[in-house]
Amino acid sequence: MSEPATKRQKLDNATNGFNAVTDIDNASDLTENKVPILPRDAKILLLDIEGCTTSISFVHDVLFPFALNNVEKYLEDVDNEGATAIVTSLVEDVAKLDESHATVKAIGEIKEFTNDKHKIQEYVKALMNNDVKATGLKGLQGKIWKSGYASGELKGHIYDDFKPLLDWCKDQGISVNIYSSGSIGAQKLLFGHSEKGDLCPCFEKHFDTTSGGKKESASYKKIAESIGVDPKEICFISDAEGELVAARDAGIGFPVMSVRPGNAPLTEIGREFPIIYSLLQVCGSGK
């Protein structure tokens, strides 16, 4: 009896790929995958910190409490002139907030600001409790963290894939830059005293809110100008949807969503961007 037709196989139609996939080189993955490949697509990398290079829990559960708990200790060595400078910067921070903002309600009228050190602690607490990302506050936090890093109480957290990424970027001639709401000083402290040692030499430039808010498209244009490239040449990786939207509006060529444990859940807006779960996903095969 002859074999049923449904069971007969024609060897001349057999394929060589894994699981009978004809494209054994997986070339289609490179065209279908929206994640940019460096250095093929870009040689300028701009990175967020929280939720990208560093866990959000380190920032919120370690750095922020350390700053809040050590404000009083830091102010002990600050003279009246220094206290006045701190107050001035905090006044500017609050002045930029809407009158209905919870911080404004918590501390009262701006005219009540004085260089009384106890009052300064109240202002800092109000700003931090409402997660205000302002230049004056960030500058003060950075100064407090500096003492913590110097004493060894603080060690900057970085994800395990970050140092390998930096080493790879160096080999490939890719410029790595940082853009965070934390002050440039605080950025250098974190990376200069990281769990993997001093990483600061790995970065081309640092940017903070002095370049503008991270949800403002003009900020990314200003950063591109500072780096000396067209925005379309930059790959920007962040965990914040609003930042990626602003970057896209500014003409950033490759805005990428970073997904890490503890990051905010993605909405439909976040899913509009290429998504990576490790920074190593942007590493290509060479120049």
C-alpha positions, 0 to 999 in steps of 0.5 A: 500500500502506498503512503497517504498523500497527506503524509508524504513530504517533498524534500525539495521544499524543505528549509534550512532555517531553525523551526523551518524558517527560511530566513536563516540569517534572521535579516528580517529582524533588523528591518522589522525591529524598531529599536535603533541599532548603534552605531548603525543608526546613531553615534550620539547616546543621551541617557536618562538616569532614573529607570534607565541607568539606575533604579528608581528605588535607589533614588526614591528610597535611598537618595531622597530620604538621605537628603531629607534626613540630613538637611539639618546636619548640612545647614549646621555648617552653612553661614547666614550668607549661604542660608540666604543663597539657599532661600533665594534658590528655593524661592525661585523654585516655588515661584515657577509653580502654579498657585494651586500646587500642593507645595505652595499650599504647604509652605504658604506665601513666598513672602514668608521665606526667611533664612531661618534654618528650621524654615528651610527644612520645612520648605525642602520637605514640602518640595520633596514630598510633592516630587518637585524637580526644580533647580534650586532644590536639586542643587541643595540635594546634591550638596548633601549627597556629596557628604554621603558619598565622601563618607562612603554612606552612599554608593551610586546604584547602576544596573548590571548592563550599564558598565558593559554598555559604556565599555562597548560605546567606548570601543565603538566611538559612541558619545554617551551623554547624561540628561537628568532632572538631578543636578549635574553635580549630583549626576557626577557624584552618583557615577563617580562613586558608583558600585562599579567605580568612577564612571565619569570619564565615560561621559561626553557631557552632562545636562540637567534642568538648567538646559530646560525641563525634560518635558519641554521640546526646546530642551532637547534642541538646546542639548543637541546644539550644545553637543554640536549635532542635529537632533535627528542624530541622537538616540535618547533613552528614558523611562518617562513617556512625557520626556520621549514625547518632548524629544520626538517633538524636538526632532530627536531621531531615536527616542527609546522607552526603557522598561525596568523593574519598578518603572511606571506602567506603560500607557498607549503613549509609551507603547508608541516608542521602541521598547527595551528591557536592557541597554545592551539591546541598542548595541550593534555588531560594529561600525 
